[in-house]
Amino acid sequence: MHEAITKILILSTMILSISLILFAGYHLSTGVGEGAEGILQTKAQEIGFALSRNESSIVNGLSTGRLLIKNAELEPFNLTMVLPGGSQTVLLNKTALCIVGEAIHEPPRENFSFTLLNPQGAVEANDGRGFVRFLNAESDQGRVTYMIPLLGIIYSCSGGDQNVTVHSVKVLLNRIDGFVSSSGRFDLLILKTNCEAMRYARYTSVPSHAEIYVDNQLVVEFSVSAGAKVTIDLVCSHSFPIVLR
């Protein structure tokens, strides 16, 4: 009887040991682990804050653990502007850092970050840290996660010269350029070149309405009185991954 119980205990111990080894091996093979995922989610806020500012900067110490990270080109942003005098649609390149092999558990958000400025230029809506999102997907390489810089939409309304009301919309397109294909830790150099790619400016002769959409989702709308001015500026900035090891 005792011999049978001893055999059962030995067998149970062996099964438990094998299960623990397989479980540990699985987590080592996925590579990212909770530590790297936490670093990426924390650094995403830091990247977003840097993208929302007007000066160049470096975000240090991003880590993907053992997982490969590389550049990716995704379906473009669809920016539609319903403006006094007509509508215009522009397709804007969408780039991302692609993490191959694991999903980052972050709920999807919109493809834009909206900021409202009051007449004194102070931020009323948010501080710009929503400029990055994670998107989980499947590809020919298996499970991947994209870290995507979003379109930034900044709206302000103020009195201009000769008491003319000026409605100003600035669209910030943040691109990840250069080439990276690596695993481990790296820095991200954010160069604020502020290349103005599009400029729209028009006075309105009659009362009208304006709307801005990103991927068919309404971002901002405002009424325009007769004699007011509407300006739309598209500004690009570029980020370059710097591989450390």
N, C-alpha and C positions, 0 to 999 in steps of 0.2 A: 504493500500500500504506500509506504513512505517512498519507495523507489519510483513508483508511478507518479506521485506528486512532484518529486524532484525532477523527473524528466519533463513534466508539463511546465514547471517553472523555468527550466533551462530553455525549452522551446519558446516559451513566451518572451524570455529575455532576448533570444536571438532574433525573433520577429520584430520586437520593439527596436533593437539596435539597427537592424536592416532598414526599418522605416525611417528612423532618425537620420541615417546616412543618406538615404534617397532624398529625404526632405531637405537636408542641408545642401546636397548636391544640386537639387533643383534651384534653390535660391542663389547658389554661386553661379549657376549657368545663366540665370536671367540677368545677372550683372549689376543692375542699377541699385537694388536694395533700398531700404527705407532711407538710409543716410543720403545717398546721391539724389533720390527723389526729393527729399526735403531741401537739399541745397538748391536744386533746380527751381523749385517752387518759390523759395525765398529769394533767389537771385532774379527770378522773373519779375518780381516787384521792383527790384533795384534797377533792372534793365528798363522797365516801363517808365520809372521816374526819370532816368537819364534821357530816354527818348523824348520825354515831354519838355525838356529844358532846351535852352538855346546855345549851350556851349558843348564842346567836345569833352569826352570823358572816357574812362576805362572802367569796366566792371570786372573785378578780379575774382578768380577762384571758382568758376563754374566747373562742375564735375558730372560725368556720366558713368562713373564707375568703370565697368568693363565693356560697356555698350558703345557701339559705333555712333558717332554723331557727324552729320554732313549737311551741306547746303541742299536746299530743295526749292524748286519753282512750282507754285501751285496755280490753281485757276485764279484769274485776276479778280481784283475788286471791281465791282460795277458801281461807279459813282454817277448818279443821275441828279441833275439840277433843273428844277422847274422854276424858271426865273422870269421876271417881267420882260416880255419881248420874245419868249420862246423857251424850249427845253433843250438840254444838251446832256448826252451820255458819254462818259469817258471810262475806258477800261484801264486799270492801273495794275502794274505788275505786283504780284504777291509773292514774297520770298519768305523762307523759314529755315530754322535749324531742325533737321530731322533726326530723331533719336530712334535707332533701329533695335527692335527686340523686346520692347516692354512698353506698357502704357503708364502714363502719369495720371494719377487719379485726381483730376481737376475738372469740375463741371464746365461744359462749353459756355461761352459767353458770346456777345455780339461781335461782329467784325469791325467795330468802331469804338472809339473812346470819345465821349462828348464833354467839352469844357465850355462853360458859360462865363464870359467876362462882364463885369459891370462897367459903367462909364469911367471909373477910375482905374480899370485894368486889373482889378483883383479877381481871383478865381472864386466863383460861387458854387459850381457844381461838384468838381472833384480836383484832386491834386495831380492828375495825369498818370497815376500809377497803374491805371487799367489799360496801358498801351500794349500789353502782351497777353496772349492766351495760349493755352495748351489745347490741342485737338488730337484725340485718339483716332486711329484709322487702321485699316488693313491695306497692305500693298503686296507686290510680287515678292517682297522680302519678308513677308510676315507682318507681325504687329509692329506698328510704328507710332511715335508721338511727334507732332509738329509743334515747335515753339514759334509762334507767329507774331511779328510786330503788326499791330492793328493800324488802321487809318485813324488819324486824330482829327477831329472836327472841333474847331474853336470858333464860337460865335460871340460877337459883341455889337452893341448899338450905342452910338454916341453922337453928339453934336459936332459937326465939322465946320469948315469955313463958311462964313456968311449964314450961320444958323441952319445949315443944311444937315438933316439927319442922315447918318451914314450907317448902313447895315454891312458889317464886315464878317465874312466867313473865310477862315484859313483852313486848308486841308493839308495835313502833314502825312506824307508818304515816307515811311521808314523802311529802308531796304537793307538786307544782309547781303553784302557783296563779297568778292574774293572767293577763295576755295578752302574748304576744310573737310577732311575725312580722317577722323581720329577718335580715340577713346581716352578717357582719363580727364585731366584738368586742363582748362584753357581760360584765357581772358578774352573779353570782347571790347574792341576799340570802337567807340561811337564817334564818328566824325560828322559834325554838324556843318555841312557845306552850304546848306540852305540854298540849293539851286532852285530858282523859281521856274517852274515848268509850264505854268498856265496863269493867265491874268484876265479877269473879266471885270469890267467896271462900266456902269451905266446909270444914268439918271432916268427916273421914271416920270412920265408926263401925266399919268392917270393913277389913281389908287389901284393896287394890285396885291398879289400874294406870292410868296416864294417858299419853296420846299426843297430840302436836300435829302436824298435817299442813298443808302449804302446797301448794295445787294438787295434791293427792293424793300428795305426797311427804313421807315421814316426816321430821320435823325433830328432835324430841326426844321421848324417852319415859323414864318413871321410875316406880318402884314407890312406893306410898303405904301406910304402916303405919296401923293403927287409931289414931285420935286425932290424926293429923297434919292439917295445914291446907294447902289448895291455893288459891293466889290467881292470877288471870289479869287483867292490866291491858292495855288497848289505849290507847296514847298516840299522838296525832297531832302532827305538826309541818308547817310550811308553808314553801315556798321560792318566791321571786318573782324571775323574770328581770328584770334592769335593762338596757335597751338603751342602749349607748353611742354606736354609730355603725354 
